[in-house]
């Protein structure tokens, strides 16, 4: 069969999965719409203020909408967060104090977070890390490298445990991403041993993939990037934090300063994009997830190991394809780049990127730099040479890219 026939045949077999994904989209879209209506979003909320950013009705209403969508006491959504890593770092530095203990429950976290914590990076970076500020840190290894070790988790949580870090998405690893059900079980286990321990979820790549969010599963605090799922592909920068009000306030003090917290920061005419991006997000995420499921089906059929499998439940937008050699990984990323609407003529090459220990190859012909809700792919140049494919503003674009990939790898 040619690539067109392979894709059409795969789509026929995926109708049931696609219907489930679309049902989740509809539920999440209704939830977002109701948050807009309940908070009386109006054109005046798209206007901006300058300077200190005081008395910004749009910013205040946007925070309320995010809080309602994520079922949180409070939320902040700001363009001032430089990245998802910066957003997470504000939570960690804002909520933890010298002598507090942070425990990562799913093994080592994402590469950039290791530098924030202080387990990786050069000497200068480590001097500014959590560990250098007197935060104690532990990791609970995964069972067989893939599953949460609940028995060890129960033993390790005690009154000295201040916060657990729960990374929902797999990052540059081959473990399973954590479903809302698994996050719920983690939070339940932690709270049974220490009710005061903060359950903090890195929610990057996971928003609107399932019908619930981590706060509904017992998390105290969540954070993510607006150039991923909740920005709907049009928000130009920023991140969000949601959860218990006191924890959001502490995190906001780290972003701005004590005494300013959530109350300052000019939004520079970004309100409308942030409102509209959030409104679009459930549908954009739906198309990205459908594209990932289609990719999983096709790569299985042409003989490549991919994860999650096409018929597995999804909790994020990321699709792993394992190549076991550097050359096919590079070829894959270059094919994605060649079919990008921006910089399609550019050839990606592996290079060192701030925050990463290994060279990384990135295909990112995106309208917004680094936007991973747009179709993109990347991977560290280390065994087993896994490509992490994510995003797709529309399902048709993913299909076109997969058609070319089939021709190039078979």
C-alpha positions, -999 to +999 in steps of 0.1 A: +000+000+000+011+036-006+011+061+022-023+075+015-038+040+017-019+032+049-033+063+065-069+058+053-068+022+065-055+032+099-082+059+103-109+033+097-095+012+125-093+042+149-128+055+147-137+043+182-106+059+197-113+091+179-148+092+192-135+089+228-111+118+222-138+139+207-161+133+236-133+145+260-129+176+237-166+183+240-166+180+278-136+202+282-149+228+257-182+230+277-161+235+309-141+263+294-171+280+279-190+279+312-159+295+329-160+324+304-198+329+308-197+326+346-169+352+349-187+376+324-158+379+300-163+410+279-144+432+254-132+455+281-112+426+295-091+426+263-078+461+270-045+466+287-028+489+312+009+500+312+036+505+337+030+487+370-001+471+356-023+481+385-061+477+384-060+454+354-096+440+351-086+417+322-058+401+341-079+396+372-108+381+351-083+358+332-070+345+365-106+337+376-113+319+344-082+298+347-091+290+383-126+278+374-114+257+345-088+239+366-111+237+397-086+257+418-090+282+446-068+306+427-048+309+395-024+332+377-018+333+340+011+356+330+032+364+299+060+370+323+069+334+327+097+327+302+089+290+299+073+260+316+106+254+335+105+290+348+069+286+358+077+254+377+108+270+393+086+299+406+064+273+424+094+255+438+114+285+450+082+302+462+069+274+483+100+258+496+124+271+523+158+260+536+155+227+553+124+217+535+124+184+516+113+179+480+107+144+467+103+135+430+080+105+429+086+094+393+124+091+392+145+119+378+124+148+364+128+165+330+163+176+320+158+213+326+142+207+360+173+188+371+193+220+367+167+239+387+169+213+415+207+211+413+213+175+403+227+185+369+243+215+353+276+233+356+290+248+388+276+282+382+241+268+376+243+246+407+252+276+428+217+290+421+197+257+424+173+246+451+199+224+467+223+253+470+195+272+488+193+245+514+164+224+500+167+187+506+160+165+476+152+128+471+140+107+441+119+076+442+131+054+413+105+038+390+097+001+392+113-015+362+120+020+349+083+025+340+059+024+369+054+044+401+067+025+431+038+030+455+053+008+482+085+028+484+065+061+482+044+051+512+076+043+532+095+075+522+067+100+529+068+112+565+065+144+585+097+158+571+083+156+535+074+192+524+065+187+488+063+159+462+069+167+426+047+148+402+057+151+366+027+142+345+044+138+312+073+115+306+098+141+295+129+127+277+123+092+291+106+060+281+084+057+312+046+060+310+031+094+314+010+096+345-028+095+341-052+114+363-060+081+380-024+075+388-019+111+400-050+106+423-034+074+438-001+093+444-019+122+461-040+098+482-009+079+493+011+110+501-018+126+521-023+094+541+012+097+554+015+135+557-017+156+551+005+188+550+028+176+522+022+196+491+013+176+460+027+196+431+020+185+395+040+196+365+010+196+342+029+204+309+015+186+278-014+172+298-041+199+299-074+189+283-062+155+273-084+138+299-118+149+313-103+160+346-073+179+357-048+171+386-065+194+412-096+173+409-074+143+417-061+158+449-032+179+438-025+211+458-007+230+430-003+227+393+017+246+367+022+246+329+032+266+299+010+287+277+029+278+245+018+242+251-018+230+254-037+258+272-025+285+249-043+270+220-014+276+196-019+314+196-006+326+230+028+341+224+045+335+258+038+327+294+026+302+318+000+295+345-001+283+381-033+271+398-042+255+431-046+265+467-046+302+471-017+304+496+005+284+474-004+304+443+004+336+462+038+323+473+046+313+437+035+347+425+058+364+450+087+346+434+076+357+399+073+394+410+082+403+446+067+400+481+041+427+483+034+427+446+025+390+440-005+387+417-013+424+417+013+437+393+027+432+359+016+449+327+003+423+302+013+443+271-019+438+250-018+400+254-052+396+271-073+388+240-048+361+228-047+345+262-085+344+265-090+332+230-061+307+232-077+291+263-110+290+246-095+272+215-074+248+235-097+218+240-102+216+202-065+221+194-055+195+219-081+171+205-065+173+170-030+169+185-041+137+204-058+123+173-026+129+154-005+112+180-029+081+180-026+079+142+012+081+144+012+053+170-009+031+147+012+038+116+046+033+133+035+000+148+024-011+113+057-002+097+078-019+124+089+008+148+084+007+185+062+036+196+046+045+229+019+049+240+002+023+217-026+035+196-052+018+218-039+030+251-055+057+272-039+091+267-029+116+293-006+139+273+001+149+237+035+132+233+042+102+211+075+083+215+092+066+185+123+046+193+149+044+165+178+028+184+203+047+162+210+084+156+206+085+119+169+076+117+161+100+146+178+128+127+160+119+095+126+118+112+131+153+127+143+167+094+112+153+077+089+170+103+109+202+097+106+200+060+068+199+063+065+228+087+047+261+077+076+281+091+113+275+083+104+244+062+136+249+042+158+246+073+178+215+082+178+207+119+211+195+133+219+182+168+232+209+191+237+218+228+208+238+242+207+256+275+192+233+302+201+200+285+231+178+292+231+161+258+229+174+223+193+177+211+178+177+177+147+198+173+122+201+145+102+232+153+089+251+123+064+268+145+047+302+144+057+307+181+093+297+190+093+266+211+056+260+208+050+223+213+012+224+208+022+230+172+035+200+153+071+194+163+096+167+172+128+165+192+150+141+210+183+140+229+212+124+210+216+095+234+205+058+234+179+046+227+175+075+203+139+083+209+119+110+189+093+128+210+066+139+186+040+163+199+014+188+188-004+197+157-027+227+154-049+207+131-052+170+124-048+175+086-012+188+091-003+157+111-016+134+084+004+152+057+036+149+078+030+112+085+024+105+048+058+119+040+074+101+069+060+067+057+076+074+023+109+082+039+113+054+064+098+024+045 
